[in-house]
Amino acid sequence: MARALNAAVQLARTPNDGPAHASASRAAALAAAQAWRTVSLVRAHHPERRALALLLARAEAGSADPLELARWARLLRGTARCPISFRPAREPIRSPALAPHRARPGADRAAAGR
């Protein structure tokens, strides 16, 4: 998780043109994918899972301050528990990863018609 936050910080600090941005973007995407796998290991309705998922979504969306992300990365290093005091500030995050899962398009309508 900390690696994903640090990669998002690096991406935010890299100019948008040139090979450095492309490299930072790839590193951030890989770290985020690994972090989502880690988040999926936390029990489904555990408050830490929600806090970590929201933090990761903010990092991916680029809506968090890089200094705030770096601070959270330091707090999440190692095997310590998630500092549950994290509460997402301001606006809700609109992320496909946090949307309710649907088995297939139209599945809800098909089940309702039975």
Helices and strands as residue ranges (DSSP letters): H 2-13, H 19-40, H 47-61, H 66-76, G 96-98, H 107-112
